């Protein structure tokens, strides 16, 4: 995912994600507007001490992560070619996954 780097534990299970604040600044501004100044987040900062990424720990911030994930999925899908519903329906019926 663009602008996201996952953290894993020793078993390879995803435990958190760094979200690039330059890439997703508008989303982060919405979070701040809704929640106020964050107190339990950790940040990756640049040489000047300015936050460049926020760490979302899944055990603490799962609701926020789900919002981030949904927004990223929408951004990725918006430029994909469209498939007419009739074509999708026909293919699902051929595979036996949809009945009318």
C-alpha positions in Angstrom: 0.0 0.0 0.0 1.3 3.4 -0.9 2.4 5.4 2.1 2.1 2.6 4.6 4.8 0.3 6.0 3.8 -2.6 8.2 5.5 -3.8 11.4 5.5 -7.4 12.3 6.3 -9.5 15.3 8.8 -12.4 15.4 6.1 -14.7 13.8 5.5 -12.4 10.9 2.1 -11.2 12.2 1.3 -7.6 11.4 1.1 -5.6 14.6 1.1 -2.1 13.4 1.7 0.3 10.5 3.6 3.5 9.9 1.4 5.9 7.9 3.3 8.5 5.9 1.9 11.9 6.9 3.0 13.6 3.7 1.2 11.0 1.6 -1.9 11.0 3.9 -1.9 14.4 5.4 -5.5 15.2 4.6 -6.6 12.1 6.4 -4.4 12.9 9.5 -5.8 16.4 9.6 -9.3 14.9 9.7 -8.2 12.7 12.6 -6.9 15.7 14.5 -10.1 17.7 13.9 -12.2 14.8 15.2 -10.1 13.6 18.1 -8.0 16.6 19.1 -4.3 16.4 19.7 -3.2 12.8 19.9 -1.7 11.7 23.2 -1.1 8.0 22.7 0.5 8.0 19.3 4.1 7.6 18.4 5.7 9.4 15.5 8.7 9.0 13.3 10.3 12.4 13.0 12.8 14.0 10.6 16.0 15.8 11.5 14.1 18.9 12.5 11.8 17.0 14.8 8.7 17.3 12.5 6.5 14.2 12.3 6.8 12.4 9.0 4.9 9.2 9.9 2.5 8.1 12.7 2.7 4.6 14.2 -0.7 2.9 14.4 -0.5 0.0 16.8 -3.3 -2.4 15.9 -4.0 -3.4 19.5 -4.6 0.3 20.4 -5.8 1.9 17.2 -7.7 -0.8 15.2 -10.7 1.4 14.5 -8.5 4.2 13.1 -6.5 1.6 11.1 -9.7 0.2 9.6 -10.6 3.8 8.4 -7.1 4.2 6.9 -7.3 0.9 5.2 -10.7 1.7 3.7 -9.5 5.0 2.4 -6.4 3.5 0.8 -8.4 0.7 -0.8 -10.8 3.3 -2.3 -7.8 5.3 -3.6 -6.3 2.2 -5.2 -9.5 1.1 -6.8 -10.7 4.5 -8.2 -8.5 4.2 -11.3 -9.2 0.6 -12.1 -11.3 -0.1 -15.2 -15.1 -0.5 -14.6 -16.9 -3.7 -15.2 -20.6 -3.5 -16.1 -22.9 -5.2 -13.6 -24.4 -7.4 -16.3 -21.0 -8.8 -17.1 -20.2 -9.5 -13.4 -23.6 -11.1 -12.9 -23.2 -13.3 -16.0 -19.7 -14.5 -14.8 -20.9 -15.2 -11.3 -23.9 -17.2 -12.7 -21.6 -19.2 -14.9 -19.4 -20.1 -11.9 -22.5 -21.1 -9.9 -21.9 -18.4 -7.3 -25.1 -16.4 -8.1 -28.6 -17.6 -8.8 -31.5 -15.4 -9.9 
